[in-house]
Amino acid sequence: MKLLIALTILNVALILAPPVVALPPVNQTPAMLAAAHLAQTLSPFTSLALAALAAIHVWRRRTWRTMTLLAVALGCVVLSRVNLLERVFAPAMDVGTTAIGNFHDVRDTDMVIGVVIGGQSRAYPVRYLAYHHMLNDQLGSTALLPTY
């Protein structure tokens, strides 16, 4: 049972490693990014193995502890198949635009990324893009994906 609990903790760590490494306050190194990528690659397999071991353990001993462990293992199977980075940094959709005189959230000192296409212009505050990392937009008939 202790081994199963240790494997569950390891599996949760493998699932949570990529979004934790991607958080802005984390000082990312190439080795850390490689480890996070490896964790994301391995987590579906380790989750399935953990769920199989937990199911065997439940089949042998039906206690509330083994049932809880099986539920956590099945949750790990689901979470390992979800790209948590898309949940953490969801792209901004359906952007509302307005004239700069009507927009009061941009300060004079804010950095912006500007785009001019066919005489039409758009400015994207870096502060906003830093949170979402990307923004699906359209300027005239041109699709845009400004990123930061």
C-alpha positions in Angstrom: 0.0 0.0 0.0 2.9 2.4 0.8 4.4 1.7 -2.6 1.1 2.5 -4.3 0.8 5.8 -2.4 4.4 6.7 -3.3 3.6 5.9 -7.0 0.5 8.1 -6.8 2.5 11.0 -5.5 5.1 10.5 -8.2 2.3 10.4 -10.8 0.7 13.6 -9.6 4.1 15.3 -9.7 4.6 14.2 -13.3 1.2 15.6 -14.2 1.7 18.9 -12.4 5.3 19.5 -13.5 4.7 21.1 -16.9 2.2 23.7 -15.8 4.3 24.6 -12.7 7.4 25.0 -14.8 5.5 27.2 -17.3 4.3 29.7 -14.6 5.9 33.1 -15.1 7.7 33.4 -11.7 9.6 30.2 -12.4 13.1 30.7 -13.7 13.2 28.2 -16.6 16.3 26.5 -17.7 16.7 24.2 -20.7 17.1 21.2 -18.4 14.0 22.1 -16.4 12.0 22.5 -19.7 13.3 19.2 -20.9 12.3 17.5 -17.7 8.8 19.0 -17.9 8.4 17.8 -21.4 9.6 14.3 -20.4 7.1 14.4 -17.5 4.3 15.3 -19.9 5.3 12.5 -22.2 5.5 9.9 -19.5 2.5 10.8 -17.4 -0.2 9.0 -19.5 1.7 5.8 -19.3 2.5 6.0 -15.6 -1.1 7.0 -15.0 -2.4 3.9 -16.8 0.0 1.7 -14.9 -0.9 3.2 -11.6 -4.7 2.7 -12.3 -4.1 -0.9 -13.2 -2.1 -1.5 -10.1 -4.7 0.3 -8.0 -7.5 -1.8 -9.6 -5.7 -5.0 -8.8 -5.2 -3.8 -5.2 -8.9 -3.0 -5.0 -9.9 -6.4 -6.4 -7.8 -8.1 -3.7 -8.8 -5.8 -0.8 -11.9 -3.7 -0.9 -11.3 -1.0 1.6 -12.1 2.7 1.5 -8.4 3.5 1.3 -7.9 1.3 -1.8 -11.1 2.7 -3.4 -9.8 6.3 -2.8 -6.5 5.4 -4.3 -8.2 3.9 -7.4 -10.3 7.1 -7.7 -7.2 9.3 -7.6 -5.4 7.0 -10.1 -8.4 7.3 -12.5 -8.3 11.0 -12.0 -4.6 11.0 -12.9 -5.5 9.0 -16.1 -7.9 11.8 -17.1 -5.6 14.7 -16.2 -2.6 13.1 -18.0 -4.6 13.3 -21.2 -5.5 17.0 -20.8 -3.1 19.7 -21.9 -3.0 21.7 -18.6 -0.9 24.4 -20.2 -3.9 25.3 -22.4 -6.0 25.7 -19.2 -3.3 27.8 -17.5 -2.7 30.1 -20.5 -6.0 30.0 -22.4 -5.9 32.2 -25.5 -8.1 35.3 -25.3 -11.1 34.9 -27.7 -13.7 37.3 -29.0 -11.7 40.4 -28.4 -13.7 43.5 -27.9 -12.2 46.5 -29.7 -12.8 50.2 -29.2 -11.3 53.5 -30.0 -8.4 54.4 -27.8 -10.3 57.4 -26.3 -12.9 54.9 -25.0 -10.4 52.5 -23.5 -9.2 53.5 -20.1 -7.2 50.4 -19.1 -4.1 51.3 -21.1 -1.7 53.8 -19.4 0.7 56.1 -21.2 3.6 54.1 -19.9 2.2 50.7 -21.1 4.1 48.9 -23.8 2.0 47.8 -26.8 2.4 45.6 -29.8 1.1 47.5 -32.8 -0.2 46.2 -36.1 -1.1 48.3 -39.2 -2.7 46.5 -42.2 -4.3 48.3 -45.1 -4.6 51.5 -43.2 -6.3 49.9 -40.2 -4.4 49.7 -36.9 -4.6 47.7 -33.7 -2.6 47.9 -30.5 -2.3 45.0 -28.1 -1.1 45.9 -24.5 1.9 43.7 -23.6 0.5 43.5 -20.1 -2.6 41.7 -21.5 -0.7 39.5 -23.8 1.8 38.5 -21.0 -1.1 36.9 -19.2 -2.8 35.2 -22.2 0.4 34.7 -24.2 -1.7 34.8 -27.4 -4.8 36.4 -28.8 -6.9 35.3 -31.7 -8.0 38.4 -33.6 -8.9 39.7 -37.0 -8.0 43.0 -38.6 -10.1 43.5 -41.8 -9.8 40.2 -43.6 -6.5 39.2 -42.1 -6.4 36.7 -39.2 -3.9 37.7 -36.5 -2.3 35.8 -33.6 -0.2 38.3 -31.6 1.9 36.6 -29.0 4.2 37.6 -26.2 
